[in-house]
């Protein structure tokens, strides 16, 4: 992730929501409306990134589904505190989806990697077959568990913050949740780097084996 995207993420997911919450509560006179409006910049920015980067298939479907569900839950919540708790429940549900995909050996992280490889010009069929190879598949399983841990940890923290500060402490929730999210984003970024290195090593080893055992063309 380049510096420009990092700054935009910080502004749209952290700074603007925090400002809306801090300075919009009194004029609006309703915590629920203030929290609801604070989610708009992140929603618009995520949709913009989705369209600009042309993320498709499993990765794109996951992003859009998450956006739609979170928006529906926010709109259906009747109060600020209900909205916050519903967001926590949705987060845990998303974590369960990742966990189940690991259990059934269909890790979503693998399909995310396939989509990202496709954006770089690699055919999905080739990438999918490569990533499912015996020496590589386990790394995608581990990466998928890291996604699961992210959902469990961030939403456990959010539940603790909501329980401790209530809707009135939403400003603290924004700050601590952004810090937690950045920590896990860094871990996931590191995880993808490790997996990329494993893929490169696997390809090099496969090519070396092919060279060690050349196929004769003599009749």
Backbone as CSV, one residue per row, in Angstrom:
resi,resn,N_x,N_y,N_z,CA_x,CA_y,CA_z,C_x,C_y,C_z
1,UNK,0.849,-1.188,0.000,0.000,0.000,0.000,0.887,1.240,0.000
2,UNK,0.662,2.189,-0.981,1.504,3.368,-1.034,1.064,4.405,-0.018
3,UNK,1.920,5.438,0.138,1.669,6.443,1.168,0.367,7.196,0.923
4,UNK,0.047,7.422,-0.355,-1.180,8.156,-0.683,-2.404,7.397,-0.192
5,UNK,-2.438,6.084,-0.423,-3.572,5.286,0.026,-3.627,5.219,1.547
6,UNK,-2.465,5.152,2.186,-2.425,5.122,3.641,-3.033,6.400,4.221
7,UNK,-2.684,7.538,3.619,-3.210,8.823,4.090,-4.717,8.908,3.856
8,UNK,-5.156,8.468,2.664,-6.590,8.486,2.357,-7.370,7.573,3.300
9,UNK,-6.829,6.388,3.594,-7.479,5.478,4.542,-7.627,6.144,5.902
10,UNK,-6.552,6.774,6.356,-6.559,7.424,7.665,-7.584,8.555,7.710
11,UNK,-7.664,9.321,6.620,-8.606,10.447,6.570,-10.051,9.959,6.521
12,UNK,-10.328,9.011,5.607,-11.718,8.588,5.368,-12.257,7.644,6.435
13,UNK,-11.395,6.806,6.994,-11.852,5.849,8.002,-11.665,6.358,9.431
14,UNK,-10.804,7.367,9.599,-10.515,7.829,10.952,-10.815,9.293,11.184
15,UNK,-10.104,10.180,10.478,-10.185,11.618,10.752,-11.580,12.199,10.507
16,UNK,-12.139,11.965,9.315,-13.453,12.545,8.994,-14.554,11.996,9.907
17,UNK,-14.640,10.644,10.103,-15.649,10.141,11.049,-15.499,10.731,12.448
18,UNK,-14.251,10.899,12.895,-14.009,11.455,14.227,-14.494,12.907,14.293
19,UNK,-14.232,13.685,13.241,-14.674,15.081,13.209,-16.199,15.177,13.163
20,UNK,-16.818,14.320,12.356,-18.284,14.316,12.277,-18.886,13.994,13.641
21,UNK,-18.297,13.008,14.311,-18.803,12.620,15.624,-18.605,13.740,16.650
22,UNK,-17.422,14.314,16.672,-17.094,15.321,17.686,-17.873,16.623,17.511
23,UNK,-17.987,17.049,16.240,-18.589,18.357,15.993,-20.004,18.284,15.419
24,UNK,-20.488,17.086,15.169,-21.829,16.951,14.612,-22.878,16.538,15.621
25,UNK,-22.434,16.020,16.767,-23.395,15.532,17.761,-24.327,16.631,18.258
26,UNK,-23.741,17.769,18.632,-24.551,18.851,19.204,-25.519,19.458,18.193
27,UNK,-25.053,19.826,16.966,-25.992,20.386,15.986,-27.094,19.388,15.595
28,UNK,-26.714,18.117,15.474,-27.695,17.098,15.070,-28.619,16.726,16.210
29,UNK,-28.079,16.798,17.422,-28.899,16.497,18.599,-29.265,15.042,18.758
30,UNK,-28.524,14.146,18.078,-28.845,12.723,18.145,-27.576,11.914,17.882
31,UNK,-27.164,11.105,18.865,-25.952,10.290,18.696,-26.092,9.311,17.541
32,UNK,-27.296,8.770,17.375,-27.528,7.777,16.325,-27.278,8.368,14.941
33,UNK,-27.827,9.569,14.695,-27.640,10.231,13.407,-26.171,10.580,13.201
34,UNK,-25.497,11.022,14.268,-24.082,11.398,14.166,-23.222,10.187,13.804
35,UNK,-23.480,9.044,14.445,-22.717,7.830,14.146,-23.017,7.352,12.733
36,UNK,-24.289,7.413,12.349,-24.688,6.975,11.010,-23.983,7.819,9.941
37,UNK,-23.960,9.121,10.136,-23.295,10.003,9.178,-21.786,9.779,9.162
38,UNK,-21.221,9.404,10.310,-19.774,9.189,10.365,-19.336,7.976,9.564
39,UNK,-20.285,7.073,9.246,-19.938,5.895,8.448,-19.962,6.184,6.946
40,UNK,-20.558,7.316,6.545,-20.715,7.636,5.130,-19.376,7.834,4.413
41,UNK,-18.421,8.600,4.965,-17.144,8.782,4.247,-16.436,7.459,3.952
42,UNK,-16.401,6.544,4.929,-15.766,5.249,4.718,-16.480,4.442,3.652
43,UNK,-17.816,4.509,3.648,-18.605,3.769,2.654,-18.319,4.285,1.245
44,UNK,-18.393,5.613,1.074,-18.164,6.227,-0.240,-16.742,5.945,-0.718
45,UNK,-15.785,6.068,0.185,-14.378,5.841,-0.171,-14.134,4.392,-0.574
46,UNK,-14.749,3.455,0.137,-14.578,2.041,-0.181,-15.164,1.713,-1.544
47,UNK,-16.348,2.263,-1.848,-16.967,2.051,-3.159,-16.080,2.642,-4.252
48,UNK,-15.537,3.827,-3.993,-14.629,4.476,-4.952,-13.410,3.606,-5.228
49,UNK,-12.797,3.078,-4.160,-11.632,2.213,-4.314,-11.997,0.943,-5.079
50,UNK,-13.180,0.418,-4.794,-13.637,-0.803,-5.453,-13.758,-0.588,-6.963
51,UNK,-14.375,0.535,-7.353,-14.565,0.837,-8.771,-13.233,1.158,-9.443
52,UNK,-12.395,1.945,-8.794,-11.125,2.369,-9.367,-10.180,1.198,-9.583
53,UNK,-10.107,0.282,-8.588,-9.165,-0.825,-8.668,-9.735,-2.036,-9.401
54,UNK,-11.039,-1.972,-9.748,-11.685,-3.020,-10.522,-11.492,-4.402,-9.897
55,UNK,-11.753,-4.484,-8.603,-11.639,-5.765,-7.905,-12.897,-6.582,-8.175
56,UNK,-12.706,-7.793,-8.634,-13.829,-8.603,-9.075,-13.880,-9.936,-8.337
57,UNK,-14.872,-10.716,-8.659,-15.032,-12.078,-8.159,-15.074,-12.154,-6.638
58,UNK,-14.341,-13.123,-6.054,-14.476,-13.374,-4.628,-14.098,-12.152,-3.793
59,UNK,-12.988,-11.515,-4.137,-12.544,-10.341,-3.397,-13.576,-9.218,-3.496
60,UNK,-14.007,-8.931,-4.707,-15.000,-7.883,-4.901,-16.335,-8.221,-4.269
61,UNK,-16.751,-9.476,-4.414,-18.019,-9.902,-3.835,-17.995,-9.780,-2.317
62,UNK,-16.866,-10.124,-1.706,-16.736,-10.022,-0.254,-16.841,-8.571,0.200
63,UNK,-16.163,-7.671,-0.524,-16.205,-6.254,-0.159,-17.612,-5.689,-0.277
64,UNK,-18.263,-5.945,-1.412,-19.600,-5.411,-1.642,-20.607,-5.986,-0.656
65,UNK,-20.525,-7.303,-0.397,-21.446,-7.935,0.553,-21.291,-7.341,1.942
66,UNK,-20.043,-7.159,2.357,-19.784,-6.570,3.671,-20.330,-5.152,3.753
67,UNK,-20.139,-4.375,2.692,-20.642,-3.005,2.658,-22.166,-2.966,2.743
68,UNK,-22.810,-3.822,1.943,-24.269,-3.839,1.925,-24.847,-4.248,3.282
69,UNK,-24.272,-5.303,3.870,-24.766,-5.773,5.165,-24.573,-4.728,6.254
70,UNK,-23.392,-4.112,6.278,-23.135,-3.105,7.309,-24.048,-1.892,7.135
71,UNK,-24.291,-1.501,5.875,-25.180,-0.365,5.618,-26.612,-0.679,6.029
72,UNK,-27.086,-1.876,5.678,-28.446,-2.280,6.051,-28.609,-2.309,7.562
73,UNK,-27.614,-2.885,8.254,-27.672,-2.967,9.714,-27.664,-1.575,10.336
74,UNK,-26.826,-0.687,9.807,-26.777,0.679,10.334,-28.111,1.393,10.166
75,UNK,-28.735,1.213,9.002,-30.000,1.890,8.722,-31.158,1.307,9.536
76,UNK,-31.104,0.000,9.808,-32.187,-0.647,10.543,-32.063,-0.484,12.056
77,UNK,-30.881,-0.139,12.513,-30.700,0.054,13.953,-31.504,1.274,14.403
78,UNK,-32.147,1.139,15.532,-33.049,2.205,15.995,-32.382,3.192,16.944
79,UNK,-31.144,2.889,17.344,-30.443,3.789,18.255,-28.944,3.647,18.050
80,UNK,-28.186,4.582,18.603,-26.737,4.570,18.449,-26.123,3.321,19.076
81,UNK,-26.541,2.982,20.276,-25.963,1.840,20.976,-26.303,0.537,20.268
82,UNK,-27.526,0.445,19.720,-27.907,-0.751,18.956,-27.057,-0.889,17.697
83,UNK,-26.772,0.233,17.046,-25.952,0.203,15.843,-24.560,-0.336,16.146
84,UNK,-23.972,0.144,17.238,-22.626,-0.290,17.602,-22.587,-1.781,17.918
85,UNK,-23.577,-2.245,18.677,-23.610,-3.677,19.008,-23.885,-4.522,17.774
86,UNK,-24.745,-4.051,16.881,-25.016,-4.797,15.642,-23.772,-4.887,14.764
87,UNK,-22.964,-3.834,14.762,-21.700,-3.873,14.018,-20.765,-4.929,14.593
88,UNK,-20.757,-5.051,15.918,-19.940,-6.072,16.578,-20.409,-7.467,16.176
89,UNK,-21.718,-7.694,16.212,-22.257,-9.014,15.854,-21.944,-9.355,14.403
90,UNK,-22.062,-8.357,13.512,-21.755,-8.585,12.098,-20.279,-8.936,11.930
91,UNK,-19.416,-8.251,12.667,-17.986,-8.527,12.589,-17.648,-9.945,13.009
92,UNK,-18.270,-10.413,14.092,-18.052,-11.794,14.530,-18.580,-12.782,13.490
93,UNK,-19.723,-12.453,12.871,-20.292,-13.334,11.844,-19.344,-13.452,10.655
94,UNK,-18.728,-12.334,10.276,-17.766,-12.362,9.164,-16.539,-13.197,9.534
95,UNK,-16.129,-13.115,10.798,-15.012,-13.936,11.251,-15.335,-15.416,11.178
96,UNK,-16.587,-15.770,11.507,-17.015,-17.169,11.438,-16.970,-17.674,9.997
97,UNK,-17.343,-16.800,9.047,-17.295,-17.182,7.628,-15.866,-17.539,7.223
98,UNK,-14.901,-16.725,7.645,-13.502,-17.018,7.334,-13.048,-18.309,8.002
99,UNK,-13.475,-18.516,9.239,-13.099,-19.740,9.955,-13.664,-20.969,9.258
100,UNK,-14.923,-20.900,8.851,-15.547,-22.027,8.163,-14.859,-22.315,6.829
101,UNK,-14.448,-21.255,6.125,-13.763,-21.465,4.848,-12.422,-22.162,5.061
102,UNK,-11.818,-21.954,6.241,-10.579,-22.665,6.573,-10.871,-24.129,6.864
103,UNK,-11.925,-24.379,7.636,-12.288,-25.745,8.042,-12.612,-26.612,6.840
104,UNK,-13.348,-26.053,5.866,-13.736,-26.834,4.684,-12.653,-26.799,3.597
105,UNK,-11.510,-26.196,3.939,-10.356,-26.122,3.030,-10.670,-25.375,1.740
106,UNK,-11.418,-24.285,1.896,-11.674,-23.359,0.793,-11.347,-21.950,1.279
107,UNK,-10.080,-21.723,1.696,-9.729,-20.443,2.314,-9.971,-19.250,1.392
108,UNK,-10.721,-18.273,1.908,-11.006,-17.087,1.115,-9.727,-16.336,0.753
109,UNK,-8.731,-16.425,1.625,-7.459,-15.746,1.349,-6.837,-16.237,0.042
110,UNK,-6.997,-17.513,-0.266,-6.460,-18.066,-1.508,-7.157,-17.437,-2.713
111,UNK,-8.479,-17.295,-2.627,-9.223,-16.723,-3.744,-8.972,-15.224,-3.873
112,UNK,-8.702,-14.550,-2.735,-8.292,-13.151,-2.806,-6.986,-13.041,-3.595
113,UNK,-6.045,-13.941,-3.282,-4.739,-13.927,-3.953,-4.896,-14.218,-5.439
114,UNK,-5.810,-15.111,-5.794,-6.068,-15.421,-7.207,-6.566,-14.181,-7.940
115,UNK,-7.483,-13.442,-7.308,-8.022,-12.231,-7.926,-6.940,-11.161,-8.080
116,UNK,-6.098,-11.025,-7.057,-5.017,-10.042,-7.124,-4.002,-10.410,-8.206
117,UNK,-3.721,-11.718,-8.333,-2.802,-12.176,-9.381,-3.388,-11.910,-10.762
118,UNK,-4.707,-12.051,-10.888,-5.376,-11.795,-12.157,-5.223,-10.324,-12.564
119,UNK,-5.312,-9.427,-11.574,-5.139,-8.011,-11.858,-3.729,-7.705,-12.352
120,UNK,-2.783,-8.606,-12.048,-1.402,-8.441,-12.491,-1.135,-9.202,-13.793
121,UNK,-2.187,-9.794,-14.361,-2.045,-10.437,-15.655,-1.904,-11.943,-15.630
122,UNK,-2.060,-12.579,-14.473,-1.930,-14.031,-14.384,-3.307,-14.694,-14.473
123,UNK,-3.467,-15.689,-15.349,-4.760,-16.371,-15.497,-5.227,-16.986,-14.174
124,UNK,-6.504,-16.864,-13.876,-7.042,-17.397,-12.620,-6.855,-18.912,-12.530
125,UNK,-7.067,-19.603,-13.641,-6.966,-21.056,-13.637,-5.573,-21.511,-13.216
126,UNK,-4.548,-20.829,-13.732,-3.168,-21.183,-13.397,-2.872,-20.861,-11.934
127,UNK,-3.258,-19.668,-11.489,-2.977,-19.259,-10.115,-3.681,-20.166,-9.114
128,UNK,-4.937,-20.505,-9.411,-5.706,-21.354,-8.487,-5.035,-22.722,-8.339
129,UNK,-4.613,-23.301,-9.452,-3.952,-24.612,-9.410,-2.615,-24.523,-8.675
130,UNK,-1.881,-23.443,-8.906,-0.579,-23.255,-8.258,-0.727,-23.121,-6.754
131,UNK,-1.674,-22.288,-6.307,-1.829,-22.013,-4.879,-2.347,-23.218,-4.096
132,UNK,-2.984,-24.151,-4.808,-3.503,-25.346,-4.137,-2.464,-26.470,-4.063
133,UNK,-1.273,-26.196,-4.572,-0.202,-27.199,-4.515,0.129,-27.522,-3.064
134,UNK,0.611,-28.729,-2.847,0.839,-29.243,-1.495,1.714,-28.334,-0.641
135,UNK,2.760,-27.775,-1.211,3.670,-26.957,-0.421,3.205,-25.543,-0.167
136,UNK,2.142,-25.109,-0.868,1.675,-23.732,-0.749,0.336,-23.595,-0.040
137,UNK,-0.512,-24.586,-0.181,-1.884,-24.472,0.326,-1.926,-24.173,1.825
138,UNK,-1.035,-24.798,2.597,-1.025,-24.615,4.043,-0.806,-23.151,4.421
139,UNK,-0.043,-22.418,3.604,0.231,-21.011,3.895,-1.013,-20.153,3.706
140,UNK,-1.836,-20.521,2.752,-3.094,-19.793,2.571,-4.079,-20.117,3.698
141,UNK,-4.006,-21.333,4.206,-4.820,-21.684,5.362,-4.425,-20.834,6.573
142,UNK,-3.123,-20.692,6.776,-2.627,-19.884,7.895,-2.986,-18.415,7.711
143,UNK,-2.883,-17.933,6.484,-3.251,-16.548,6.198,-4.737,-16.325,6.439
144,UNK,-5.529,-17.314,6.097,-6.966,-17.219,6.321,-7.289,-17.169,7.818
145,UNK,-6.534,-17.937,8.605,-6.721,-17.898,10.062,-6.343,-16.531,10.626
146,UNK,-5.383,-15.860,9.994,-5.019,-14.512,10.424,-6.173,-13.546,10.162
147,UNK,-6.868,-13.723,9.038,-8.071,-12.932,8.769,-9.108,-13.179,9.863
148,UNK,-9.278,-14.448,10.225,-10.239,-14.806,11.273,-9.865,-14.141,12.591
149,UNK,-8.584,-14.215,12.935,-8.101,-13.599,14.169,-8.340,-12.100,14.152
150,UNK,-8.185,-11.507,12.989,-8.426,-10.060,12.878,-9.866,-9.715,13.250
151,UNK,-10.810,-10.459,12.697,-12.213,-10.181,13.000,-12.524,-10.417,14.474
152,UNK,-11.995,-11.491,15.027,-12.260,-11.807,16.434,-11.659,-10.742,17.344
153,UNK,-10.392,-10.373,17.092,-9.694,-9.419,17.952,-10.311,-8.016,17.850
154,UNK,-10.538,-7.535,16.627,-11.052,-6.175,16.473,-12.465,-6.033,17.033
155,UNK,-13.292,-7.055,16.840,-14.661,-6.949,17.333,-14.769,-7.240,18.831
156,UNK,-13.836,-8.005,19.357,-13.770,-8.167,20.814,-13.386,-6.842,21.456
157,UNK,-12.420,-6.151,20.846,-12.026,-4.836,21.339,-13.187,-3.858,21.244
158,UNK,-13.898,-3.890,20.117,-15.028,-2.975,19.939,-16.118,-3.254,20.964
159,UNK,-16.378,-4.532,21.226,-17.383,-4.887,22.234,-16.970,-4.362,23.602
160,UNK,-15.688,-4.479,23.928,-15.176,-3.977,25.205,-15.335,-2.462,25.301
161,UNK,-15.001,-1.766,24.211,-15.096,-0.307,24.196,-16.549,0.154,24.312
162,UNK,-17.451,-0.510,23.583,-18.871,-0.146,23.644,-19.423,-0.404,25.035
163,UNK,-19.024,-1.540,25.619,-19.463,-1.878,26.964,-18.936,-0.868,27.985
164,UNK,-17.714,-0.411,27.778,-17.067,0.489,28.744,-17.520,1.936,28.594
165,UNK,-17.630,2.419,27.344,-17.899,3.839,27.117,-19.294,4.139,26.581
166,UNK,-19.974,3.114,26.045,-21.296,3.354,25.481,-21.222,4.184,24.212
167,UNK,-22.375,4.631,23.722,-22.427,5.424,22.495,-21.747,6.778,22.680
168,UNK,-21.744,7.285,23.916,-21.139,8.592,24.182,-19.626,8.569,23.958
169,UNK,-19.026,7.401,24.063,-17.580,7.296,23.876,-17.196,6.855,22.484
170,UNK,-18.042,7.139,21.493,-17.793,6.686,20.126,-16.488,7.251,19.568
171,UNK,-16.107,8.439,20.015,-14.841,9.024,19.566,-13.671,8.124,19.933
172,UNK,-13.688,7.577,21.154,-12.632,6.650,21.585,-12.687,5.366,20.759
173,UNK,-13.907,4.921,20.447,-14.070,3.706,19.635,-13.400,3.890,18.281
174,UNK,-13.612,5.036,17.648,-13.021,5.309,16.339,-11.499,5.248,16.414
175,UNK,-10.936,5.906,17.420,-9.474,5.972,17.541,-8.877,4.589,17.774
176,UNK,-9.391,3.876,18.782,-8.820,2.569,19.127,-9.052,1.537,18.027
177,UNK,-10.202,1.601,17.357,-10.480,0.647,16.298,-9.568,0.877,15.088
178,UNK,-9.275,2.141,14.792,-8.358,2.429,13.682,-6.953,1.946,13.996
179,UNK,-6.512,2.121,15.243,-5.192,1.630,15.636,-5.130,0.114,15.495
180,UNK,-6.168,-0.567,15.988,-6.222,-2.032,15.917,-6.259,-2.495,14.460
181,UNK,-7.036,-1.816,13.646,-7.149,-2.198,12.233,-5.818,-2.036,11.509
182,UNK,-5.088,-0.959,11.817,-3.800,-0.738,11.170,-2.787,-1.796,11.582
183,UNK,-2.838,-2.214,12.832,-1.935,-3.273,13.296,-2.184,-4.555,12.507
184,UNK,-3.454,-4.927,12.369,-3.772,-6.162,11.653,-3.557,-6.010,10.146
185,UNK,-3.772,-4.809,9.610,-3.460,-4.583,8.196,-1.975,-4.808,7.942
186,UNK,-1.150,-4.350,8.891,0.287,-4.574,8.772,0.635,-6.049,8.835
187,UNK,-0.021,-6.775,9.744,0.227,-8.215,9.867,-0.214,-8.957,8.605
188,UNK,-1.365,-8.559,8.050,-1.848,-9.196,6.824,-0.930,-8.878,5.645
189,UNK,-0.458,-7.636,5.587,0.477,-7.255,4.531,1.749,-8.099,4.626
190,UNK,2.238,-8.270,5.857,3.421,-9.108,6.081,3.123,-10.553,5.701
191,UNK,1.905,-11.010,6.034,1.514,-12.373,5.695,1.509,-12.605,4.197
192,UNK,0.991,-11.649,3.430,0.968,-11.789,1.980,2.378,-11.756,1.401
193,UNK,3.268,-10.976,2.009,4.655,-10.954,1.550,5.304,-12.323,1.757
194,UNK,5.070,-12.907,2.946,5.622,-14.230,3.242,5.099,-15.264,2.248
195,UNK,3.782,-15.224,1.997,3.177,-16.175,1.058,3.737,-15.961,-0.347
196,UNK,3.930,-14.703,-0.740,4.498,-14.411,-2.064,5.900,-14.998,-2.193
197,UNK,6.686,-14.886,-1.125,8.032,-15.464,-1.138,7.976,-16.987,-1.242
198,UNK,7.028,-17.594,-0.549,6.873,-19.056,-0.612,6.494,-19.492,-2.029
199,UNK,5.646,-18.698,-2.679,5.243,-19.007,-4.053,6.447,-18.930,-4.985
200,UNK,7.253,-17.878,-4.822,8.442,-17.714,-5.664,9.418,-18.865,-5.449
201,UNK,9.618,-19.274,-4.183,10.510,-20.397,-3.891,9.986,-21.686,-4.515
202,UNK,8.677,-21.886,-4.427,8.061,-23.100,-4.979,8.250,-23.160,-6.494
203,UNK,8.051,-22.026,-7.168,8.205,-21.977,-8.627,9.653,-22.237,-9.022
204,UNK,10.582,-21.626,-8.290,12.006,-21.834,-8.581,12.407,-23.291,-8.403
205,UNK,11.923,-23.912,-7.331,12.240,-25.318,-7.082,11.654,-26.206,-8.177
206,UNK,10.440,-25.881,-8.615,9.800,-26.675,-9.679,10.575,-26.550,-10.986
207,UNK,11.037,-25.339,-11.278,11.805,-25.129,-12.506,13.145,-25.852,-12.438
208,UNK,13.767,-25.863,-11.259,15.049,-26.556,-11.098,14.893,-28.062,-11.285
209,UNK,13.795,-28.600,-10.767,13.549,-30.030,-10.924,13.361,-30.387,-12.392
210,UNK,12.689,-29.499,-13.118,12.465,-29.746,-14.549,13.787,-29.746,-15.311
211,UNK,14.694,-28.831,-14.912,15.976,-28.757,-15.565,16.869,-29.933,-15.207
212,UNK,16.725,-30.457,-13.980,17.529,-31.603,-13.538,17.139,-32.882,-14.259
213,UNK,15.888,-32.941,-14.721,15.405,-34.147,-15.384,14.825,-33.790,-16.743
214,UNK,15.688,-33.434,-17.696,15.215,-33.030,-19.026,14.580,-34.194,-19.780
215,UNK,13.600,-33.835,-20.541,12.909,-34.856,-21.319,13.622,-35.039,-22.661
216,UNK,14.019,-36.274,-22.969,14.729,-36.538,-24.212,13.791,-36.485,-25.402
217,UNK,14.282,-35.914,-26.493,13.470,-35.865,-27.726,13.978,-36.838,-28.774
218,UNK,14.995,-37.674,-28.416,15.545,-38.651,-29.356,14.557,-39.789,-29.589
219,UNK,14.538,-40.292,-30.819,13.654,-41.427,-31.146,14.447,-42.713,-31.067
